[in-house]
Amino acid sequence: MIVREGRVTLEVPDPESFRAPTGDYVPSKAEVFYNPHVESCRDIAVAVARVIAGRLGRLRICDPFTGVGVRGLRYACEVEGVDLVVMGDASARAVELANANVRLNKPPVHVSVVRRDANVLLHEMRGKLNFIDMDPFGSPAPFV
């Protein structure tokens, strides 16, 4: 299914394929995580990144729980001053879909998508980033 969010177009899992018997939408049951109900939260994150980029000059961003890649792609396509976006996920299918979304959007900055556990990715990128978007499914405590 193709959706538009902010300035990006995304291939995302069809929400009808993971509705609960009650009719509720359960994004945690999707093959690759994407929650359309928190678009406004991502809008705010992009606005915050714009302010930080204005103060720091250049941003090097990591999205270690990328899912379909919506957060990293929105930073790459909507925030001036971004030099690099590294998106990671432990799921091979998520990395495949995020890479497809990178190709679909052709961001104006370098975006890389890697299959890595978040802890490993953050350790590998230590000292190379100045903006990390920690949005795991569940508590971020194990990753901080």
PEZI-V385066 format. One record per helix or strand. SS is the DSSP state (H for helix, E for strand). FROM is the first residue (numbers start at 0). TO is the last residue. If there is no record, write none. Layout:
BEGIN
ss: <SS | SS>
from: <FROM | FROM>
to: <TO | TO>
END
This chain:
BEGIN
ss: <E | E | H | E | E | H | H | E | H | E | H | E | H | E | H>
from: <1 | 7 | 14 | 18 | 24 | 26 | 35 | 58 | 69 | 81 | 91 | 109 | 117 | 130 | 140>
to: <4 | 10 | 17 | 18 | 24 | 28 | 55 | 62 | 77 | 88 | 104 | 114 | 123 | 131 | 142>
END
